[in-house]
Amino acid sequence: MKVLAVETATSWQSVALLEDGHVLAEHEQDAAGSHAALLLPAIDQLLSKTGLRLTDLDGLACSIGPGSFTGIRVGLSTCLGLRAATDLPLALVPTLEAMAWSVKRDHRTLCPVLTSRKGEVYWALFRRAKNGLERVLAEHVGSPQALARSLADDTLLFGDGWSAMETEIRAALPSSVRAIEGPPSAVKPSAVAVALMGIERLRRGERAPMQVVPLYVQRAEAELKYEQSGGVSPVARRQERVKRKVAERLARGGRGGRR
């Protein structure tokens, strides 16, 4: 099975052509916000290098996030356009899962970490299983401290979010948990891992539906306000407001503050 895979969830753009488990061609570069201008030329380069046409392929695979909103949209819309033009089946692969897939022969908990908005990270937890990966914790986004609190045992951490937030994550770890730095090869998401996972999905008959939504992992507004308030719940904030208003009325005189 020949598959074209696209990974654009971070500034590091990765495109690969695989036939089953063999890499026919691969192109990686720092796109730095220029995915829209660089992705199609990278795909053309791989096709030219291998002498293949899109109609020679058996399928497409695309990383769907979480990660850069713009990067994910460019990668996904490009693959959807290729699907529409060729009628090739498309497999969708979660970015963090593909990153964990690339770490072989390690049976500790795997925690791929990507940078999110300022001071926050995306992460998920996986373990190796007989038939691939077992998802321990679904994709989350939040502070380095929240990531540290989600770990229950010795964990392999990797990705640009780990590189950027290692100090903060280690400082918040429970004493019973040991953070182990993952291999350098797992730091950047790779289209090769996306392709390998995509091939498995396509062989199982898993195809992207007509309407596709990227995997945007966003924090609830209530959670953001909770943190911004210094950890005070909405109920507690309202209770304090009512208490303050009643105290002001009582200070002016009368049970309801009216004269």
Secondary structure, DSSP 8 states (H G I E B T S, - for coil): -EEEEEE-SSSEEEEEEEETTEEEEEEEEE-TT-HHHHHHHHHHHHHHHHT--GGG-SEEEEE--SS-HHHHHHHHHHHHHHHHHH---EEEE-HHHHHHHTS-S--SEEEEEEE-STT-EEEEEEEEETTEEEEEEEEEEE-HHHHHHT--S-EEEESHHHHHHHHHHHHT--TT--EEE--GGGSS--HHHHHHHHHHHHHTT----SS---------HHHHHHHHTTS--HHHHHHHHHHHHHHHHHHHSSSSS--
